[in-house]
Amino acid sequence: MSNHNRYGALLNDLAQRWQGIYSQLDQERILQQAIAIQQIPAPTFSEENRAKYVEHRFGEIGLGHVQRDEMNNVYGWLGSPDSRQVILVSAHLDTVFPIETRLDIRQDGHRVYGPGLGDNSLGVAGLLILAEIFCKQIQPPNTTICFVANTREEGLGNLDGIRAVRDTLTPQRIIAAVVLEGIALGRVYHAGIAVKRLKITTQAEGGHSWFNFGRPSAIHQIVRLAADITQLTVPTTPKTTYNIGMIEGGQSVNSIAAEASLYLDLRSTTAASLAELEKQVHSLLERHQTLVPVHVEIVGNRPAGMIPANHKLVRIAQAVLGAIGRTGMLETGSTDANVLLAASIPAVVVGISQGGNAHRTDEFIDTQLVTEGIWQLILLLAAVATEFGHH
């Protein structure tokens, strides 16, 4: 029997066996769990309150050996934490929104809007619901699953949360990993793109805008540099991009700025192309050093990694989407899976619903898809436990 037919037969069997669970899935309960998480502010580096909530819920669900580490990653176990083979299921806790952001929710038809609702409150809700169903109803034999809500996925977090999870569990023990995102239903991420993030700072003597007119300004120099960066040409294949996401500096409107910085995000599907782009940036910086000092600090370095499209885990994830009537589109991206893939751990990223406006305050999810998305997770984890678990 071909793998395609074998996975199809396996999923048909699993779907029939757990049909009662599917019929009990409650769209409103899933949504309310996501909103409860979304209402707890969790900017990167400030996820503690949301982590405490998940830690409490893991205990209520009945997971074993629940703990929270010094980075506020939360672990809950189904099976022995001493097992030599572990399936990891994770979702990141943090959002891109500052602590003071209003977290108002509004609904328009089957769309529900709220900052961070899709990225990644719904992902964390999916983690909790999946853990509860497996803990109370499925409990696959001879399989150890570690459910983790991790921190520091966004922005300058540099994937340090999932790095700590990887080191705690050790790469040799993780036989497969499923990473949950809120609004990626229908997609299977199997490759992580290379990302480098630079903080570029210019410094000058400073002074009064009138009396010291003509002195070099750190802000004038940083915007000249930024303008030159925007003129860089990058290849479309392999896809390579850059973005200046933040500029900061100066102390008042009538002062010559003594210091200014920009944050530059560089990405590519290949490490070689990323290195070439970074080389171009450094060449620009050398030319700009003539007027004022320029300092570069690496503030983010996300490794590239992948598993092939015909890998067993990818094929299973696609087969699950096929079983719920969707075509599983293969994707590359920058997610927690980068760290796992770079460590040669088989990992995929899947979603729970669809939506839009991620990283904006009017971010939204489609509530009509959430039960389908959770059912996909149930089938996927059950299939992975069957195919990867020790026998």
VOZA-252910 format. One record per residue: residue in one letter; x, y, z of N, C-alpha, C in turn. Coordinates in steps of 0.02 Angstrom, whole numbers, plus 50000, padded with zeros to 5 digits. Each point is the difference from the previous one (the first is absolute). Layout:
<atoms>
aXYZXYZXYZ...
</atoms>
This chain:
<atoms>
m500424994050000499585006050000500445006250000s499855005049957500395006149998499895004050064n500485004650014499935004150060499355004149998h499845002549940499395004149993499394996050021n499954993849974499424995850017500024997850073r500624998750025500074997750069499795005550048y500225006249988499805005550043499265001449994g499734999349940499285000949991499604994950040a500224993849997499664994750038500065001250076l500605002150021500115001550071499545005550024l499945005349961499595005750019499264998350000n499794995949952499304997750000499844996150064d500484995750019499904996150061499975004650061l500475004850004500015004650057499375004350002a499785002349942499405004349997499394996250024q499954993749981499434996050021500034998750076r500614998650023500084998350071499835005950045w500185006049979499915005950042499445004649975q499544997349962499455004049974499595003350056g499954996650056499635002950056500325006350026i500675000349998500365006150022499845005749953y500014998549935499865005249950499305003150012s499524995750014499315002450009499935004350063q500474999350047499975003950062500375006749995l500385001149947500385006249994499525005949996d500145005150039499545005650008500355006449978q499765002849944500315006049972500045005750051e499465001150037499985005550047500504998950058r500074993850022500474998550054500725001249977i500154998049939500675001149972500145007549996l499515003849975500085007249993500105003350069q499594998050049500065003150066500664998450033q500274994049988500664998350026500535004549969a499955001149934500485004449966499965007250026i499395002450012499915006950024500265000650072a499894994950041500265000250069500765000850000i500334996749954500735000649994500195006949972q499635002249950500155006449967499945005850048q499564999450050499885005550046500565000850052i500484995450000500585000550045500585002849960p500225006250012500555002949960500624995650004a500344999249944500604995750000500505002349948p500255006350006500545002149955500614995450009t500394999449948500614996150004500425002550059f500254995450041500375001150062499545001550060s499345000749989499545001450055499414995149998e500154993749992499484994949991499794996650065e500275002150057499924996350062499274998850020n499575005149995499304999250021499644995049956r500135000349935499684995249955500274993050013a500644999550014500304993550016499704997050063k499875004250051499694997650062499304997349986y499645003449956499334997749981500034993149968v500464999149953500064993649965500234994650049e500465001850045500234995250050499424997550042h499565004550021499404998150038499554995549959r499895001849936499564995949957500294993149988f500664999649990500324993449992499854995650060g500035002950060499854996250060499274997850003e499545004549981499294998349999499864994449950i500345000249944499884995149947500204993050023g500524999850042500234993550026500674997849972l500355004549965500674998249977500464998950059g500514995949991500464998550053500625004449998h500345000450058500655003450005499985007049970v499475003750015499935006849973500525004550033q500365003849960500505004650028500105006049954r500275005350030500165006149963500735001750013d500395000949946500715001250009500145007550008e500645001750005500195007050015499845004749942m499884997349940499795004149943499255000449993n499644996850047499274999750000499724995449946n500414995449973499744994549960499624995350047v499424997749978499584995650042499984993149968y500154994850040500024993149977499464995950034g499684995749962499534995250028500084993449964w499994994550037500184993549971499414995149999l499944996549945499584994149994500474994149990g500134996350053500534995049999500585002250043s500524996050001500565001250045500485005349972p500185005150041500505004949978500694997049993d500104993850023500644996649993500034995849936s499465000149961499984995949939500575001949952r500274995149966500545001249953499755002449932q499334999749990499715002449937499395004350017v500025006349977499495004950017499735003349937i499345000649997499685004149948499865006850032l500235005349969499925006850025499435003549963v499545003050038499485004349971500065006850034s500095005349961500135006550031499605005549967a499915005550038499705006149974500315005850039h500165005549965500335005550035499495004550034l500205002550059499585004150043500005007449981d500565002449973500105007349996499665003149940t499895006650005499715003949946500475005849984v499875003449945500415005849980499765006550033f499464999850037499695006150023500265002250069p500155006550008500245002650064499484998950055i500245000350062499594998450058499395004550005e500055006249976499455004850008499474999449945t500094995549951499534999249944499314998050025r499495003549976499304998050016499854993449965l499714995450037499884993249974499264998849986d499665005249977499294999549987499854994849946i499454996450010499764995049952499365002549968r499944999149935499375001449967499864994649948q499354998849988499804994849953499595003149944d500154997949939499635002149941499864993849959g499404997250008499834993749966500424994450028h500334996449955500424994450024500735002250010r500135006549998500665002550016500015002950071v500524998250037500105003050066500685003549999y500005006450020500595004249997500295001050070g500665000150005500345001650063500754999349993p500395004650029500734999649995500264993550028g500374996349959500304993750023499544994150004l499385000849976499524994550005500214994149957g500215001449939500224994649957500734998050013d500415005050015500724998950009500205002350070n499944995850053499894992949990499544997350054s499515004250021499544997750052499614993849978l499784999949938499654994249975500454993949998g500645001049984500484994450002500074997150069v500045004350051500064997750069499354996650022a499435002749979499364996850015499974993049969g500244999449939500034993549968500444995150038l500565002550026500444995850041499644997350061l499625004450035499644998050060499454995049985i499625001349947499444995649983500264993249977l500545000049960500304993849978500274996050059a500335003450046500274996650059499444996950042e499455003750007499444997450040499694993849968i499915000349935499694994249965500454993950004f500655000949990500454994250003500084997450072c499995004550047500084998050070499394996150025k499415002349981499384997350029499664994749957q500135000149933499614995749956500404995349956i500595002149978500354995949950500574996050032q500465003350034500574996850034500314994449957p500375001849948500314994949957500504995850040p499994993449992500454995750038500725000749974n500484998750044500714999749982500255006549967t499705005650017500205006349971500055005350055t500545003949998500085005650047499945006549961i499555004250022499895006549967500155005550050c500395004949980500135005850042499665006049968f499525002950035499655006049978500365006050030v500185004849958500395005850023499715006549973a499895004750046499855006949981500645004050012n500305002249945500665003050006499995007649988t500525003350023500065007249996500485002049944r500055006649989500535003249960500034997849927e499414999049969500014998349928500035006349957e499685005350023499935006049958500625004550005g500095004249949500475005550001500694998350027l500215003950050500674999350027500064994350049g499464996150008500044994050041500494994949973n500125000349933500524995949968499894992550009l499374998050009499834992950009500354996950061d500185004250049500364997550058499584995450043g499335000850000499574995550038500044992949974i499914999249935500024993249972500714997250001r500505004349999500694997550007500084996650069a499725003250051500044997150068499614993550004v499424999749967499604993849998500404994549966r500305001649943500414995149964500564997250045d500335004550036500564997950043499764996050060t499415001850027499734996450057499814992949982l499674999349943499784993349978500574996149967t500485003549973500574997749960499774997649931p500365002349947499804998249932499964992549987q500424996250035500024992749987499344996650021r499645003050047499394996950025499385001949960i500025005849966499405002449965499964996549932i499534995449995499944996149938499565003549948a499585004750021499595004049955499725005950039a499895005549964499735006050032499465003149956v499475002250033499455003549967499935006850033v500105005349961499975006950025499345003149978l499635003050046499335002649986500005007649993e499725002349945499875007149989499255000949988g499745005850017499285001049999499695000349931i500335003549953499665001349936500394997549940a500184993550002500354997049943499664993749976l499344999350012499654994049980500054999049924g500184993949980500084998449929500725000249977r500455002050044500705000649983500424995450045v500534997349971500474995850037500695003149991y500265003050052500675002949998500504994550016h500454998749954500494994750010500725002549993a500085006549988500675002949991500025006850034g500555001350034500095006450033500505004349963i499815006149985500455004549964500525003050047a500585001749972500535003150039499835007450012v500085002250062499845007050018500585002950041k500215006049983500505003750039499715006850016r500055002150062499745006550020500575004150030l500085006149974500545004350020499745006550030k500315002250054499895006750027500615004149979i499885005149959500535004349975499955006850034t500535002150033499995006150040500525004949975t499805006349991500475005349983500085004650060q500605002750008500145004450057500355006449977a499845005550033500305006549982500095004150064e500325005849992500145004350058499375003150029g499515001549957499395003250024500105007550007g499475003450021500055007250010499345003549987h500025006749998499405004149990499875000849925s499364999549980499845000249929500165006749967w500025005450040500155006649972500745001750006f500254999750061500695002250012500514995349969n499834993549997500484995149975499804997249932f499605003849963499794997849934500624998249957g499954994349966500554997749958500374994150030r499944999150065500304994150030499654993749974p500354994349995499684993849980499444998150049s499464997549973499434997750040499934992449993a499924996650056499904992849997499374998249962i499475004150008499374998649965500085001249925h500315005649981500105001249929500384994249968q500504997550036500404994649971499614993549997i499594998650051499634993749999499485000049944v499695005849986499505000149946500344999649932r500605002849993500374999149937500164992649989l500234996950053500154992949996499374996049984a499445001650033499374996549987499795000849927a500085006149973499835001249930500424995649954d500654999350015500434995949958499814992650006i499814997850060499804993050008499384998549956t499545004749996499394998849961500144999449925q500605001949979500184999549929500354993549983l500124995850050500334993649987499564995649956t500304996349956499624995349959500134992950026v499474996150003500054993250026499674995249950p500234993749999499714995249952499294998050019t499614998449950499334997250012500054992550010t500524997049970500134992850008500744999150014p500214997750058499584998450058499715006350030k499374999650023499675005950027500405002950058t500155006549995500415003550049499695006950012t499945002050064499655006350015500385003850054y499835006550005500255004150055499445004750022n500045002250063499505004750026500305003950057i499935006749997500175004250057499375000750041g499984996850057499384999750039499925005550051m500565002750025499975005250051500595004849991i499885006450012500525005150004499895003950064e500535001350038499945003750062500615004250012g499935005250042500585004150017499835007250013g500525003850019499915007150015499705001250068q500055006450022499715001650065499515005849999s500025004349949499505005349994500025002849930v499485003749981499945002549932500545005249985n500265003450050500505005249988500704997950023s500124993450001500674997550016500284996149941i500645000749988500344995849951500094993150033a499734995149969499974993350031500704997250012a500114997650061500634996850017500004992549986e499414997149995499954992849986499344998449966a500024995349953499404997649966500124992849978s499454996349995500054992949981499454998149952l500134994849961499484996849961500064992550010y499444996649993499984992750005499854997249931l500444995749977499974997349932499894992550002d499494997849964499824992949996500204997449931l500434995049998500244997049937499774992749998r499734997949942499744993149995500164997049932s500084993450000500074996449936499834992750011t499814996849946499874992850003500654996050001t500575003349984500654996550005500485004150042a500424996550037500505003450042500505003849957a500174997449941500495003349957499745006849975s499385000249980499715006349976499955005150057l499834997650060499975004550058500695002850014a500514995849997500685002350012500215005349949e499804999149938500175004949948499655006750013l499374999850022499655006150016500325003550060e500184996250050500335003050058500675003149981k500354996949953500635002849974499895006849967q499465000649961499835006449968499865005450053v499644998050053499855004850053500635002550033h500464995450016500625002050032500435004349955s499974998949935500365004349953499735007150003l499345000750005499695006650008500245003350065l500014996150053500195002750065500715002849999e500454996549966500695002449996500035006949966r499595001049948500005006549966499725005550045h499534998250044499695004950044500415001450063q500514996050012500435001150059500405006549995t500065002949941500445005849991499755006250037l499345000850009499735005950033499924999150075v499694994650020499904998650072500124992650012p500164998150062500094992850015499354996249990v500054994049973499424995649990500164993450036h499534997950042500094993850038499454995149981v500184993649992499514994849981499964994850055e499394998350020499884994750049499514995049971i500174993650004499534994849978499494998950056v499375001449986499474999350050499534994249985g500124996549945499594994349982500364995749949n499984993450011500324995549953499614993450000r499554999549952499574994149996500284995249948p500174993950020500324995449953499524997249948a500284998249944499604996649948500014992550013g499494996649975499964992850005499394997549964m499994993649983499414997449965499994992450004i499424997349988499924993049984499704999749930p500174994949961499754999849930499254999149997a499725002049943499284999749990499734992950005n500434995049987499774993050003500154996850068h500205004050049500114997350067499344997550029k500054994750039499404996850028499565005050037l500305004550039499615004850039499625004849955v500325002349947499685004549952499434996449965r500134993949979499484996149965499394998850044i500124998650064499444999050046499615006550008a500355005650009499665006450009499585001849939q500274998649940499625001349939499404995249994a500114993750019499464995149996499435001950048v500165002750058499495002150048499585005649970l500335004949969499635005449967499564997349944g500274995149963499594996849948499394996650029a500084997050059499454996550032499445004750022i500175006550012499475004750019499815004449940g500204997849940499785003349939500415006049979r500635000450023500435005549980500644997549967t500285004149958500654998549969500545003150043g500454995950025500535002650044500555003349960m500025006650001500515003849964500655000050040l500554998449967500655000150034500275007150002e500295001850058500235006850011500685000150034t500355005649991500595001550040499855006350041g500325000850057499865005950040500505000750056s499885004850043500425001250058499584999050062t500084994350032499604997950057500444996550051d499694997850055500374996050049500304993749969a499694997649947500254993849968500705000949972n500215006149986500695001149975500524996750044v499935001250066500484997450048500004992450001l499404997149995499944992750001500284996949936l499825002949943500234997549936500765000549994a500285005650025500735000949997500364994950043a499664997150049500284994750043499844993149973s499764999749938499834993649966499424996450034i499555003850031499394997250029499445000649949p499664994549982499445000649954499455004450030a499815005449965499525004750028499575002949944v499375001250015499555003649955499625005250040v499795005249965499565005150030499334999649965v499464999750039499334999849973499565005150036g499435001749969499565005150028499334997250021i499595004350031499364998050027499425003449963s500115006049976499495003549962500355004249947q499625004149966500285004949954499795006950024g500345005049977499865006850022500435004949963g500145005750032500405005049966500215005650047n500385004749972500255006050036500434998250060a500374994549994500454998050055500485005750016h500145000850065500445005250026499705007049994r499345000349988499645006450002499464999450053t499775005750026499494999850052499334997749975d499905000149932499374997549972500094992949972e500454996350030500104992949982499344996250010f499864995149957499384996350007500094992649984i499524996050025499974992949984499304998549974d499954994549962499364997649975499754994650047t499465001550036499754995350051499694993749970q499805000449936499684994249969500474994149992l500665001350002500494994849984500314996850062v499855002650060500404997850057499874992750020t499394997649994499884993050018500354995449950e499995001949937500364996249948500755000050015g500265005850022500715000550015500204995750060i499584999850052500154995850058499954992649981w499514998249960499944993049977500624997949961q500265004649959500624998649964500574998550049l500055003950055500534998950049499934993250034i499384998250015499874993550032500244994349956l499795000249936500204994849953500754999949989l500295006049995500725000549988500404997050058l499835002050061500394997550057499884992550010a499394997749989499874992850005500394996149948a500045002649939500384996749947500755000150014v500255005750024500715000550016500174995250058a499564999650050500124995450056500024992849975t499574998349951499984993249973500634998549959e500205004849958500554998849953500695000950032f500055004550049500665001550029500104997050068g499454998450035500064997450068500364993350001h500334998550056500364993650004499494994450012h500164994649971499534994350001500304994250040
</atoms>
